[in-house]
Amino acid sequence: MPNTKSAIRRVRRVKKQTQVNRVRKSKYKNAVKKMDLLIKSKNKSEAKKYFSKFQSILMQVAKSGAVGRRTASRKISRVSKKI
């Protein structure tokens, strides 16, 4: 239980930020899953169309810090090799 005023405010701020990060990570995971499905379905043209959006989503999430920048870059690199 927080004792000081600043600690109480910090708890409120962390709670809000946790919700924001949860949304961002969900967005990230959904993008990765969708790209995996497109690659597995052998639908290369759809995968190529979605790739720029996929890359954008991953870098946005990485920029916010919800996922590491190198992790996002690694995912993008591996997917680009598969396409």
Phi, psi and omega in degrees: 000127181290140184257324183265162180300317182294325178292324177296315178296321180297320179299316178299316182294319179296321180298315179295316182294327177297318178296318179297315180296324179298318178296316181296317179294324178296316178301316179299310182296320179296321179296317180295316180297317180297318180295320177299318178297318179296321180290318181291333181279003179062021181265078187295322182295319177294321180296320179294322178295318184282343186301318182294321177293319178302313180297318180297313181299313182297319181288327176298314181294321179293322181297325180286340178096001179292330176227147182295148181298318181291325178298313179297317179297321179296317178299314181298316181298314182294323179291320181296328176294324182287331183284000000 
